[in-house]
Amino acid sequence: MNLIDLKNGEVGIIIKINGNKELKLRLIELGIIEGSEIRILSKNTCFGPVLIYIKSTKIALGEDAIKNIIIK
């Protein structure tokens, strides 16, 4: 399952990050790494950024990035 499948308020644990090298490095720099707990704070039904909460930080990410975060 990937992060886009979660609903607002739901939590998952990151098990893998897919995508190209640049995307992976960008997410790592933001603290989005395997083994971390991640929560969806706000996800619209339309296109637009998704607000997540990870390690006491709120981050807005585009749908393309969110689809590459694999969780359990």
PQR file with spaces between the fields and no chain letter, atoms N, CA, C, O and H, PARSE charges and radii, in Angstrom:
ATOM       1  N    MET     1       0.862   -1.166    0.000 -0.4000 1.5000
ATOM       2  CA   MET     1       0.000    0.000    0.000 -0.0000 2.0000
ATOM       3  C    MET     1       0.912    1.233    0.000  0.5500 1.7000
ATOM       4  O    MET     1       1.977    1.230    0.616 -0.5500 1.4000
ATOM       5  N    ASN     2       0.478    2.279   -0.696 -0.4000 1.5000
ATOM       6  CA   ASN     2       1.276    3.502   -0.637 -0.0000 2.0000
ATOM       7  C    ASN     2       0.534    4.577    0.147  0.5500 1.7000
ATOM       8  O    ASN     2      -0.648    4.432    0.460 -0.5500 1.4000
ATOM       9  H    ASN     2      -0.388    2.282   -1.196  0.4000 1.0000
ATOM      10  N    LEU     3       1.237    5.644    0.454 -0.4000 1.5000
ATOM      11  CA   LEU     3       0.722    6.678    1.355 -0.0000 2.0000
ATOM      12  C    LEU     3      -0.557    7.320    0.831  0.5500 1.7000
ATOM      13  O    LEU     3      -1.389    7.761    1.624 -0.5500 1.4000
ATOM      14  H    LEU     3       2.196    5.761    0.199  0.4000 1.0000
ATOM      15  N    ILE     4      -0.730    7.380   -0.465 -0.4000 1.5000
ATOM      16  CA   ILE     4      -1.925    8.006   -1.045 -0.0000 2.0000
ATOM      17  C    ILE     4      -3.194    7.249   -0.661  0.5500 1.7000
ATOM      18  O    ILE     4      -4.288    7.810   -0.722 -0.5500 1.4000
ATOM      19  H    ILE     4      -0.054    7.022   -1.109  0.4000 1.0000
ATOM      20  N    ASP     5      -3.062    5.977   -0.264 -0.4000 1.5000
ATOM      21  CA   ASP     5      -4.221    5.159    0.099 -0.0000 2.0000
ATOM      22  C    ASP     5      -4.785    5.488    1.475  0.5500 1.7000
ATOM      23  O    ASP     5      -5.919    5.117    1.775 -0.5500 1.4000
ATOM      24  H    ASP     5      -2.173    5.521   -0.214  0.4000 1.0000
ATOM      25  N    LEU     6      -4.017    6.177    2.319 -0.4000 1.5000
ATOM      26  CA   LEU     6      -4.506    6.526    3.648 -0.0000 2.0000
ATOM      27  C    LEU     6      -5.506    7.673    3.580  0.5500 1.7000
ATOM      28  O    LEU     6      -5.455    8.512    2.680 -0.5500 1.4000
ATOM      29  H    LEU     6      -3.095    6.478    2.076  0.4000 1.0000
ATOM      30  N    LYS     7      -6.408    7.690    4.544 -0.4000 1.5000
ATOM      31  CA   LYS     7      -7.373    8.779    4.681 -0.0000 2.0000
ATOM      32  C    LYS     7      -6.850    9.774    5.715  0.5500 1.7000
ATOM      33  O    LYS     7      -5.900    9.481    6.441 -0.5500 1.4000
ATOM      34  H    LYS     7      -6.449    7.009    5.274  0.4000 1.0000
ATOM      35  N    ASN     8      -7.465   10.930    5.778 -0.4000 1.5000
ATOM      36  CA   ASN     8      -7.079   11.954    6.751 -0.0000 2.0000
ATOM      37  C    ASN     8      -7.058   11.364    8.159  0.5500 1.7000
ATOM      38  O    ASN     8      -8.012   10.711    8.580 -0.5500 1.4000
ATOM      39  H    ASN     8      -8.237   11.167    5.188  0.4000 1.0000
ATOM      40  N    GLY     9      -5.969   11.597    8.881 -0.4000 1.5000
ATOM      41  CA   GLY     9      -5.832   11.134   10.250 -0.0000 2.0000
ATOM      42  C    GLY     9      -5.231    9.743   10.398  0.5500 1.7000
ATOM      43  O    GLY     9      -4.848    9.361   11.504 -0.5500 1.4000
ATOM      44  H    GLY     9      -5.194   12.128    8.539  0.4000 1.0000
ATOM      45  N    GLU    10      -5.140    8.985    9.327 -0.4000 1.5000
ATOM      46  CA   GLU    10      -4.598    7.634    9.421 -0.0000 2.0000
ATOM      47  C    GLU    10      -3.069    7.657    9.444  0.5500 1.7000
ATOM      48  O    GLU    10      -2.434    8.583    8.939 -0.5500 1.4000
ATOM      49  H    GLU    10      -5.451    9.296    8.429  0.4000 1.0000
ATOM      50  N    VAL    11      -2.499    6.607   10.045 -0.4000 1.5000
ATOM      51  CA   VAL    11      -1.054    6.519   10.258 -0.0000 2.0000
ATOM      52  C    VAL    11      -0.505    5.264    9.588  0.5500 1.7000
ATOM      53  O    VAL    11      -1.174    4.232    9.540 -0.5500 1.4000
ATOM      54  H    VAL    11      -3.015    5.855   10.455  0.4000 1.0000
ATOM      55  N    GLY    12       0.716    5.360    9.073 -0.4000 1.5000
ATOM      56  CA   GLY    12       1.417    4.215    8.515 -0.0000 2.0000
ATOM      57  C    GLY    12       2.891    4.287    8.857  0.5500 1.7000
ATOM      58  O    GLY    12       3.392    5.316    9.312 -0.5500 1.4000
ATOM      59  H    GLY    12       1.260    6.198    9.112  0.4000 1.0000
ATOM      60  N    ILE    13       3.580    3.175    8.629 -0.4000 1.5000
ATOM      61  CA   ILE    13       5.024    3.103    8.816 -0.0000 2.0000
ATOM      62  C    ILE    13       5.659    2.971    7.434  0.5500 1.7000
ATOM      63  O    ILE    13       5.271    2.109    6.646 -0.5500 1.4000
ATOM      64  H    ILE    13       3.173    2.339    8.259  0.4000 1.0000
ATOM      65  N    ILE    14       6.624    3.819    7.148 -0.4000 1.5000
ATOM      66  CA   ILE    14       7.288    3.790    5.838 -0.0000 2.0000
ATOM      67  C    ILE    14       8.161    2.533    5.745  0.5500 1.7000
ATOM      68  O    ILE    14       9.006    2.285    6.605 -0.5500 1.4000
ATOM      69  H    ILE    14       6.940    4.520    7.788  0.4000 1.0000
ATOM      70  N    ILE    15       7.940    1.745    4.688 -0.4000 1.5000
ATOM      71  CA   ILE    15       8.771    0.555    4.486 -0.0000 2.0000
ATOM      72  C    ILE    15       9.681    0.682    3.271  0.5500 1.7000
ATOM      73  O    ILE    15      10.681   -0.028    3.164 -0.5500 1.4000
ATOM      74  H    ILE    15       7.253    1.946    3.990  0.4000 1.0000
ATOM      75  N    LYS    16       9.332    1.595    2.347 -0.4000 1.5000
ATOM      76  CA   LYS    16      10.166    1.764    1.148 -0.0000 2.0000
ATOM      77  C    LYS    16       9.817    3.083    0.470  0.5500 1.7000
ATOM      78  O    LYS    16       8.687    3.562    0.559 -0.5500 1.4000
ATOM      79  H    LYS    16       8.520    2.172    2.435  0.4000 1.0000
ATOM      80  N    ILE    17      10.793    3.654   -0.201 -0.4000 1.5000
ATOM      81  CA   ILE    17      10.556    4.847   -1.014 -0.0000 2.0000
ATOM      82  C    ILE    17      10.967    4.522   -2.443  0.5500 1.7000
ATOM      83  O    ILE    17      12.121    4.188   -2.709 -0.5500 1.4000
ATOM      84  H    ILE    17      11.711    3.265   -0.273  0.4000 1.0000
ATOM      85  N    ASN    18      10.020    4.624   -3.348 -0.4000 1.5000
ATOM      86  CA   ASN    18      10.279    4.398   -4.772 -0.0000 2.0000
ATOM      87  C    ASN    18      10.557    5.730   -5.451  0.5500 1.7000
ATOM      88  O    ASN    18      10.498    6.782   -4.814 -0.5500 1.4000
ATOM      89  H    ASN    18       9.083    4.895   -3.132  0.4000 1.0000
ATOM      90  N    GLY    19      10.854    5.684   -6.722 -0.4000 1.5000
ATOM      91  CA   GLY    19      11.069    6.906   -7.488 -0.0000 2.0000
ATOM      92  C    GLY    19      12.516    7.051   -7.922  0.5500 1.7000
ATOM      93  O    GLY    19      13.362    6.198   -7.654 -0.5500 1.4000
ATOM      94  H    GLY    19      10.901    4.829   -7.239  0.4000 1.0000
ATOM      95  N    ASN    20      12.770    8.160   -8.600 -0.4000 1.5000
ATOM      96  CA   ASN    20      14.130    8.401   -9.088 -0.0000 2.0000
ATOM      97  C    ASN    20      15.038    8.885   -7.952  0.5500 1.7000
ATOM      98  O    ASN    20      14.578    9.171   -6.847 -0.5500 1.4000
ATOM      99  H    ASN    20      12.082    8.853   -8.818  0.4000 1.0000
ATOM     100  N    LYS    21      16.304    8.966   -8.245 -0.4000 1.5000
ATOM     101  CA   LYS    21      17.299    9.337   -7.243 -0.0000 2.0000
ATOM     102  C    LYS    21      17.022   10.702   -6.630  0.5500 1.7000
ATOM     103  O    LYS    21      17.159   10.876   -5.419 -0.5500 1.4000
ATOM     104  H    LYS    21      16.678    8.734   -9.143  0.4000 1.0000
ATOM     105  N    GLU    22      16.634   11.669   -7.450 -0.4000 1.5000
ATOM     106  CA   GLU    22      16.375   13.021   -6.962 -0.0000 2.0000
ATOM     107  C    GLU    22      15.217   13.051   -5.967  0.5500 1.7000
ATOM     108  O    GLU    22      15.291   13.721   -4.937 -0.5500 1.4000
ATOM     109  H    GLU    22      16.523   11.527   -8.434  0.4000 1.0000
ATOM     110  N    LEU    23      14.147   12.320   -6.284 -0.4000 1.5000
ATOM     111  CA   LEU    23      12.994   12.277   -5.379 -0.0000 2.0000
ATOM     112  C    LEU    23      13.377   11.626   -4.059  0.5500 1.7000
ATOM     113  O    LEU    23      13.031   12.131   -2.991 -0.5500 1.4000
ATOM     114  H    LEU    23      14.088   11.776   -7.120  0.4000 1.0000
ATOM     115  N    LYS    24      14.086   10.512   -4.126 -0.4000 1.5000
ATOM     116  CA   LYS    24      14.498    9.819   -2.906 -0.0000 2.0000
ATOM     117  C    LYS    24      15.363   10.721   -2.026  0.5500 1.7000
ATOM     118  O    LYS    24      15.164   10.779   -0.812 -0.5500 1.4000
ATOM     119  H    LYS    24      14.367   10.102   -4.994  0.4000 1.0000
ATOM     120  N    LEU    25      16.318   11.422   -2.631 -0.4000 1.5000
ATOM     121  CA   LEU    25      17.184   12.326   -1.863 -0.0000 2.0000
ATOM     122  C    LEU    25      16.380   13.470   -1.247  0.5500 1.7000
ATOM     123  O    LEU    25      16.613   13.843   -0.097 -0.5500 1.4000
ATOM     124  H    LEU    25      16.480   11.375   -3.616  0.4000 1.0000
ATOM     125  N    ARG    26      15.445   14.020   -2.001 -0.4000 1.5000
ATOM     126  CA   ARG    26      14.617   15.121   -1.489 -0.0000 2.0000
ATOM     127  C    ARG    26      13.815   14.662   -0.274  0.5500 1.7000
ATOM     128  O    ARG    26      13.747   15.372    0.729 -0.5500 1.4000
ATOM     129  H    ARG    26      15.257   13.717   -2.935  0.4000 1.0000
ATOM     130  N    LEU    27      13.213   13.485   -0.358 -0.4000 1.5000
ATOM     131  CA   LEU    27      12.414   12.976    0.750 -0.0000 2.0000
ATOM     132  C    LEU    27      13.281   12.669    1.969  0.5500 1.7000
ATOM     133  O    LEU    27      12.875   12.931    3.101 -0.5500 1.4000
ATOM     134  H    LEU    27      13.268   12.908   -1.173  0.4000 1.0000
ATOM     135  N    ILE    28      14.461   12.121    1.745 -0.4000 1.5000
ATOM     136  CA   ILE    28      15.378   11.848    2.851 -0.0000 2.0000
ATOM     137  C    ILE    28      15.787   13.154    3.536  0.5500 1.7000
ATOM     138  O    ILE    28      15.854   13.216    4.764 -0.5500 1.4000
ATOM     139  H    ILE    28      14.791   11.909    0.825  0.4000 1.0000
ATOM     140  N    GLU    29      16.056   14.187    2.753 -0.4000 1.5000
ATOM     141  CA   GLU    29      16.426   15.492    3.321 -0.0000 2.0000
ATOM     142  C    GLU    29      15.299   16.072    4.174  0.5500 1.7000
ATOM     143  O    GLU    29      15.555   16.831    5.109 -0.5500 1.4000
ATOM     144  H    GLU    29      16.001   14.137    1.756  0.4000 1.0000
ATOM     145  N    LEU    30      14.055   15.719    3.855 -0.4000 1.5000
ATOM     146  CA   LEU    30      12.907   16.184    4.628 -0.0000 2.0000
ATOM     147  C    LEU    30      12.641   15.304    5.856  0.5500 1.7000
ATOM     148  O    LEU    30      11.729   15.578    6.637 -0.5500 1.4000
ATOM     149  H    LEU    30      13.847   15.103    3.096  0.4000 1.0000
ATOM     150  N    GLY    31      13.441   14.249    6.019 -0.4000 1.5000
ATOM     151  CA   GLY    31      13.266   13.355    7.166 -0.0000 2.0000
ATOM     152  C    GLY    31      12.316   12.207    6.908  0.5500 1.7000
ATOM     153  O    GLY    31      11.920   11.504    7.839 -0.5500 1.4000
ATOM     154  H    GLY    31      14.182   14.026    5.385  0.4000 1.0000
ATOM     155  N    ILE    32      11.946   12.009    5.655 -0.4000 1.5000
ATOM     156  CA   ILE    32      11.027   10.932    5.288 -0.0000 2.0000
ATOM     157  C    ILE    32      11.881    9.717    4.942  0.5500 1.7000
ATOM     158  O    ILE    32      12.366    9.579    3.819 -0.5500 1.4000
ATOM     159  H    ILE    32      12.267   12.579    4.899  0.4000 1.0000
ATOM     160  N    ILE    33      12.055    8.836    5.932 -0.4000 1.5000
ATOM     161  CA   ILE    33      12.927    7.675    5.775 -0.0000 2.0000
ATOM     162  C    ILE    33      12.207    6.405    6.212  0.5500 1.7000
ATOM     163  O    ILE    33      11.214    6.450    6.939 -0.5500 1.4000
ATOM     164  H    ILE    33      11.662    8.947    6.844  0.4000 1.0000
ATOM     165  N    GLU    34      12.729    5.275    5.753 -0.4000 1.5000
ATOM     166  CA   GLU    34      12.147    3.984    6.098 -0.0000 2.0000
ATOM     167  C    GLU    34      12.132    3.788    7.607  0.5500 1.7000
ATOM     168  O    GLU    34      13.075    4.155    8.308 -0.5500 1.4000
ATOM     169  H    GLU    34      13.536    5.238    5.163  0.4000 1.0000
ATOM     170  N    GLY    35      11.037    3.198    8.093 -0.4000 1.5000
ATOM     171  CA   GLY    35      10.878    2.937    9.518 -0.0000 2.0000
ATOM     172  C    GLY    35      10.177    4.040   10.278  0.5500 1.7000
ATOM     173  O    GLY    35       9.811    3.847   11.437 -0.5500 1.4000
ATOM     174  H    GLY    35      10.271    2.900    7.524  0.4000 1.0000
ATOM     175  N    SER    36       9.978    5.204    9.654 -0.4000 1.5000
ATOM     176  CA   SER    36       9.341    6.340   10.320 -0.0000 2.0000
ATOM     177  C    SER    36       7.813    6.224   10.272  0.5500 1.7000
ATOM     178  O    SER    36       7.237    5.714    9.312 -0.5500 1.4000
ATOM     179  H    SER    36      10.275    5.361    8.712  0.4000 1.0000
ATOM     180  N    GLU    37       7.183    6.712   11.336 -0.4000 1.5000
ATOM     181  CA   GLU    37       5.727    6.794   11.360 -0.0000 2.0000
ATOM     182  C    GLU    37       5.305    8.066   10.631  0.5500 1.7000
ATOM     183  O    GLU    37       5.910    9.123   10.807 -0.5500 1.4000
ATOM     184  H    GLU    37       7.651    7.127   12.116  0.4000 1.0000
ATOM     185  N    ILE    38       4.277    7.953    9.823 -0.4000 1.5000
ATOM     186  CA   ILE    38       3.821    9.087    9.019 -0.0000 2.0000
ATOM     187  C    ILE    38       2.293    9.147    9.066  0.5500 1.7000
ATOM     188  O    ILE    38       1.623    8.116    9.003 -0.5500 1.4000
ATOM     189  H    ILE    38       3.785    7.094    9.679  0.4000 1.0000
ATOM     190  N    ARG    39       1.751   10.353    9.175 -0.4000 1.5000
ATOM     191  CA   ARG    39       0.296   10.546    9.290 -0.0000 2.0000
ATOM     192  C    ARG    39      -0.178   11.513    8.215  0.5500 1.7000
ATOM     193  O    ARG    39       0.492   12.500    7.910 -0.5500 1.4000
ATOM     194  H    ARG    39       2.295   11.191    9.226  0.4000 1.0000
ATOM     195  N    ILE    40      -1.333   11.220    7.649 -0.4000 1.5000
ATOM     196  CA   ILE    40      -1.970   12.147    6.708 -0.0000 2.0000
ATOM     197  C    ILE    40      -2.778   13.154    7.523  0.5500 1.7000
ATOM     198  O    ILE    40      -3.694   12.767    8.248 -0.5500 1.4000
ATOM     199  H    ILE    40      -1.877   10.418    7.896  0.4000 1.0000
ATOM     200  N    LEU    41      -2.452   14.424    7.411 -0.4000 1.5000
ATOM     201  CA   LEU    41      -3.213   15.467    8.098 -0.0000 2.0000
ATOM     202  C    LEU    41      -4.338   16.001    7.227  0.5500 1.7000
ATOM     203  O    LEU    41      -5.450   16.222    7.707 -0.5500 1.4000
ATOM     204  H    LEU    41      -1.708   14.738    6.822  0.4000 1.0000
ATOM     205  N    SER    42      -4.051   16.209    5.951 -0.4000 1.5000
ATOM     206  CA   SER    42      -5.061   16.783    5.065 -0.0000 2.0000
ATOM     207  C    SER    42      -4.804   16.317    3.637  0.5500 1.7000
ATOM     208  O    SER    42      -3.744   16.555    3.057 -0.5500 1.4000
ATOM     209  H    SER    42      -3.148   16.029    5.561  0.4000 1.0000
ATOM     210  N    LYS    43      -5.805   15.652    3.101 -0.4000 1.5000
ATOM     211  CA   LYS    43      -5.721   15.202    1.717 -0.0000 2.0000
ATOM     212  C    LYS    43      -7.042   15.548    1.057  0.5500 1.7000
ATOM     213  O    LYS    43      -8.093   15.056    1.468 -0.5500 1.4000
ATOM     214  H    LYS    43      -6.666   15.459    3.572  0.4000 1.0000
ATOM     215  N    ASN    44      -6.994   16.385    0.043 -0.4000 1.5000
ATOM     216  CA   ASN    44      -8.196   16.780   -0.676 -0.0000 2.0000
ATOM     217  C    ASN    44      -8.587   15.688   -1.658  0.5500 1.7000
ATOM     218  O    ASN    44      -7.754   14.880   -2.068 -0.5500 1.4000
ATOM     219  H    ASN    44      -6.140   16.784   -0.290  0.4000 1.0000
ATOM     220  N    THR    45      -9.856   15.670   -2.031 -0.4000 1.5000
ATOM     221  CA   THR    45     -10.300   14.717   -3.037 -0.0000 2.0000
ATOM     222  C    THR    45      -9.857   15.154   -4.427  0.5500 1.7000
ATOM     223  O    THR    45      -9.798   14.346   -5.353 -0.5500 1.4000
ATOM     224  H    THR    45     -10.533   16.327   -1.698  0.4000 1.0000
ATOM     225  N    CYS    46      -9.548   16.429   -4.562 -0.4000 1.5000
ATOM     226  CA   CYS    46      -9.046   16.956   -5.839 -0.0000 2.0000
ATOM     227  C    CYS    46      -7.518   16.917   -5.824  0.5500 1.7000
ATOM     228  O    CYS    46      -6.899   16.548   -4.826 -0.5500 1.4000
ATOM     229  H    CYS    46      -9.596   17.086   -3.809  0.4000 1.0000
ATOM     230  N    PHE    47      -6.939   17.299   -6.931 -0.4000 1.5000
ATOM     231  CA   PHE    47      -5.480   17.361   -7.005 -0.0000 2.0000
ATOM     232  C    PHE    47      -4.970   18.492   -6.125  0.5500 1.7000
ATOM     233  O    PHE    47      -5.679   19.465   -5.869 -0.5500 1.4000
ATOM     234  H    PHE    47      -7.442   17.599   -7.742  0.4000 1.0000
ATOM     235  N    GLY    48      -3.758   18.354   -5.675 -0.4000 1.5000
ATOM     236  CA   GLY    48      -3.148   19.371   -4.833 -0.0000 2.0000
ATOM     237  C    GLY    48      -2.247   18.728   -3.812  0.5500 1.7000
ATOM     238  O    GLY    48      -2.196   17.502   -3.710 -0.5500 1.4000
ATOM     239  H    GLY    48      -3.182   17.564   -5.883  0.4000 1.0000
ATOM     240  N    PRO    49      -1.534   19.540   -3.051 -0.5600 1.5000
ATOM     241  CA   PRO    49      -0.602   18.987   -2.076  0.2800 2.0000
ATOM     242  C    PRO    49      -1.314   18.239   -0.951  0.5500 1.7000
ATOM     243  O    PRO    49      -2.460   18.533   -0.609 -0.5500 1.4000
ATOM     244  N    VAL    50      -0.602   17.267   -0.389 -0.4000 1.5000
ATOM     245  CA   VAL    50      -1.079   16.483    0.742 -0.0000 2.0000
ATOM     246  C    VAL    50      -0.249   16.901    1.945  0.5500 1.7000
ATOM     247  O    VAL    50       0.981   16.921    1.880 -0.5500 1.4000
ATOM     248  H    VAL    50       0.329   17.029   -0.666  0.4000 1.0000
ATOM     249  N    LEU    51      -0.914   17.232    3.041 -0.4000 1.5000
ATOM     250  CA   LEU    51      -0.221   17.644    4.253 -0.0000 2.0000
ATOM     251  C    LEU    51       0.010   16.414    5.125  0.5500 1.7000
ATOM     252  O    LEU    51      -0.932   15.717    5.502 -0.5500 1.4000
ATOM     253  H    LEU    51      -1.912   17.216    3.094  0.4000 1.0000
ATOM     254  N    ILE    52       1.294   16.158    5.441 -0.4000 1.5000
ATOM     255  CA   ILE    52       1.646   15.008    6.266 -0.0000 2.0000
ATOM     256  C    ILE    52       2.306   15.487    7.552  0.5500 1.7000
ATOM     257  O    ILE    52       2.742   16.633    7.666 -0.5500 1.4000
ATOM     258  H    ILE    52       2.059   16.725    5.135  0.4000 1.0000
ATOM     259  N    TYR    53       2.365   14.577    8.509 -0.4000 1.5000
ATOM     260  CA   TYR    53       3.031   14.846    9.787 -0.0000 2.0000
ATOM     261  C    TYR    53       4.027   13.726   10.032  0.5500 1.7000
ATOM     262  O    TYR    53       3.655   12.553   10.077 -0.5500 1.4000
ATOM     263  H    TYR    53       2.011   13.646    8.416  0.4000 1.0000
ATOM     264  N    ILE    54       5.286   14.088   10.188 -0.4000 1.5000
ATOM     265  CA   ILE    54       6.338   13.103   10.424 -0.0000 2.0000
ATOM     266  C    ILE    54       7.397   13.729   11.322  0.5500 1.7000
ATOM     267  O    ILE    54       7.869   14.834   11.054 -0.5500 1.4000
ATOM     268  H    ILE    54       5.588   15.040   10.151  0.4000 1.0000
ATOM     269  N    LYS    55       7.768   13.029   12.379 -0.4000 1.5000
ATOM     270  CA   LYS    55       8.815   13.495   13.304 -0.0000 2.0000
ATOM     271  C    LYS    55       8.575   14.919   13.776  0.5500 1.7000
ATOM     272  O    LYS    55       9.468   15.761   13.683 -0.5500 1.4000
ATOM     273  H    LYS    55       7.385   12.131   12.597  0.4000 1.0000
ATOM     274  N    SER    56       7.387   15.195   14.279 -0.4000 1.5000
ATOM     275  CA   SER    56       7.007   16.509   14.819 -0.0000 2.0000
ATOM     276  C    SER    56       7.039   17.629   13.792  0.5500 1.7000
ATOM     277  O    SER    56       7.146   18.799   14.160 -0.5500 1.4000
ATOM     278  H    SER    56       6.661   14.511   14.355  0.4000 1.0000
ATOM     279  N    THR    57       6.947   17.291   12.504 -0.4000 1.5000
ATOM     280  CA   THR    57       7.004   18.291   11.440 -0.0000 2.0000
ATOM     281  C    THR    57       5.846   18.099   10.466  0.5500 1.7000
ATOM     282  O    THR    57       5.516   16.973   10.094 -0.5500 1.4000
ATOM     283  H    THR    57       6.860   16.340   12.205  0.4000 1.0000
ATOM     284  N    LYS    58       5.238   19.197   10.062 -0.4000 1.5000
ATOM     285  CA   LYS    58       4.214   19.172    9.019 -0.0000 2.0000
ATOM     286  C    LYS    58       4.875   19.499    7.691  0.5500 1.7000
ATOM     287  O    LYS    58       5.636   20.461    7.583 -0.5500 1.4000
ATOM     288  H    LYS    58       5.506   20.112   10.364  0.4000 1.0000
ATOM     289  N    ILE    59       4.577   18.685    6.675 -0.4000 1.5000
ATOM     290  CA   ILE    59       5.177   18.869    5.355 -0.0000 2.0000
ATOM     291  C    ILE    59       4.090   18.707    4.302  0.5500 1.7000
ATOM     292  O    ILE    59       3.273   17.790    4.384 -0.5500 1.4000
ATOM     293  H    ILE    59       3.960   17.904    6.763  0.4000 1.0000
ATOM     294  N    ALA    60       4.079   19.594    3.315 -0.4000 1.5000
ATOM     295  CA   ALA    60       3.161   19.464    2.182 -0.0000 2.0000
ATOM     296  C    ALA    60       3.930   18.851    1.018  0.5500 1.7000
ATOM     297  O    ALA    60       4.981   19.350    0.615 -0.5500 1.4000
ATOM     298  H    ALA    60       4.742   20.339    3.248  0.4000 1.0000
ATOM     299  N    LEU    61       3.385   17.762    0.488 -0.4000 1.5000
ATOM     300  CA   LEU    61       4.010   17.070   -0.641 -0.0000 2.0000
ATOM     301  C    LEU    61       3.012   16.906   -1.770  0.5500 1.7000
ATOM     302  O    LEU    61       1.810   16.782   -1.535 -0.5500 1.4000
ATOM     303  H    LEU    61       2.532   17.357    0.816  0.4000 1.0000
ATOM     304  N    GLY    62       3.511   16.905   -2.986 -0.4000 1.5000
ATOM     305  CA   GLY    62       2.672   16.663   -4.143 -0.0000 2.0000
ATOM     306  C    GLY    62       2.267   15.200   -4.240  0.5500 1.7000
ATOM     307  O    GLY    62       2.902   14.322   -3.655 -0.5500 1.4000
ATOM     308  H    GLY    62       4.487   17.005   -3.176  0.4000 1.0000
ATOM     309  N    GLU    63       1.210   14.957   -4.982 -0.4000 1.5000
ATOM     310  CA   GLU    63       0.686   13.601   -5.125 -0.0000 2.0000
ATOM     311  C    GLU    63       1.713   12.649   -5.739  0.5500 1.7000
ATOM     312  O    GLU    63       1.753   11.475   -5.373 -0.5500 1.4000
ATOM     313  H    GLU    63       0.694   15.670   -5.458  0.4000 1.0000
ATOM     314  N    ASP    64       2.539   13.130   -6.661 -0.4000 1.5000
ATOM     315  CA   ASP    64       3.559   12.280   -7.281 -0.0000 2.0000
ATOM     316  C    ASP    64       4.540   11.740   -6.245  0.5500 1.7000
ATOM     317  O    ASP    64       4.927   10.573   -6.307 -0.5500 1.4000
ATOM     318  H    ASP    64       2.506   14.084   -6.959  0.4000 1.0000
ATOM     319  N    ALA    65       4.939   12.572   -5.301 -0.4000 1.5000
ATOM     320  CA   ALA    65       5.852   12.125   -4.233 -0.0000 2.0000
ATOM     321  C    ALA    65       5.139   11.154   -3.294  0.5500 1.7000
ATOM     322  O    ALA    65       5.700   10.128   -2.911 -0.5500 1.4000
ATOM     323  H    ALA    65       4.624   13.520   -5.251  0.4000 1.0000
ATOM     324  N    ILE    66       3.914   11.478   -2.930 -0.4000 1.5000
ATOM     325  CA   ILE    66       3.147   10.640   -1.994 -0.0000 2.0000
ATOM     326  C    ILE    66       2.947    9.233   -2.536  0.5500 1.7000
ATOM     327  O    ILE    66       2.998    8.260   -1.785 -0.5500 1.4000
ATOM     328  H    ILE    66       3.458   12.312   -3.242  0.4000 1.0000
ATOM     329  N    LYS    67       2.720    9.127   -3.833 -0.4000 1.5000
ATOM     330  CA   LYS    67       2.502    7.803   -4.451 -0.0000 2.0000
ATOM     331  C    LYS    67       3.737    6.923   -4.382  0.5500 1.7000
ATOM     332  O    LYS    67       3.624    5.704   -4.506 -0.5500 1.4000
ATOM     333  H    LYS    67       2.679    9.918   -4.444  0.4000 1.0000
ATOM     334  N    ASN    68       4.914    7.505   -4.187 -0.4000 1.5000
ATOM     335  CA   ASN    68       6.151    6.738   -4.144 -0.0000 2.0000
ATOM     336  C    ASN    68       6.565    6.334   -2.730  0.5500 1.7000
ATOM     337  O    ASN    68       7.613    5.713   -2.552 -0.5500 1.4000
ATOM     338  H    ASN    68       5.006    8.496   -4.086  0.4000 1.0000
ATOM     339  N    ILE    69       5.768    6.673   -1.732 -0.4000 1.5000
ATOM     340  CA   ILE    69       6.066    6.288   -0.349 -0.0000 2.0000
ATOM     341  C    ILE    69       5.228    5.057   -0.014  0.5500 1.7000
ATOM     342  O    ILE    69       4.001    5.129    0.063 -0.5500 1.4000
ATOM     343  H    ILE    69       4.916    7.177   -1.877  0.4000 1.0000
ATOM     344  N    ILE    70       5.904    3.934    0.182 -0.4000 1.5000
ATOM     345  CA   ILE    70       5.240    2.661    0.461 -0.0000 2.0000
ATOM     346  C    ILE    70       5.170    2.472    1.969  0.5500 1.7000
ATOM     347  O    ILE    70       6.166    2.641    2.672 -0.5500 1.4000
ATOM     348  H    ILE    70       6.900    3.876    0.119  0.4000 1.0000
ATOM     349  N    ILE    71       3.980    2.119    2.463 -0.4000 1.5000
ATOM     350  CA   ILE    71       3.774    2.003    3.910 -0.0000 2.0000
ATOM     351  C    ILE    71       3.142    0.657    4.249  0.5500 1.7000
ATOM     352  O    ILE    71       2.688   -0.094    3.385 -0.5500 1.4000
ATOM     353  H    ILE    71       3.170    1.981    1.893  0.4000 1.0000
ATOM     354  N    LYS    72       3.139    0.394    5.561 -0.4000 1.5000
ATOM     355  CA   LYS    72       2.384   -0.753    6.071 -0.0000 2.0000
ATOM     356  C    LYS    72       1.490   -0.298    7.188  0.5500 1.7000
ATOM     357  O    LYS    72       0.761   -1.106    7.765 -0.5500 1.4000
ATOM     358  H    LYS    72       3.508    1.004    6.262  0.4000 1.0000
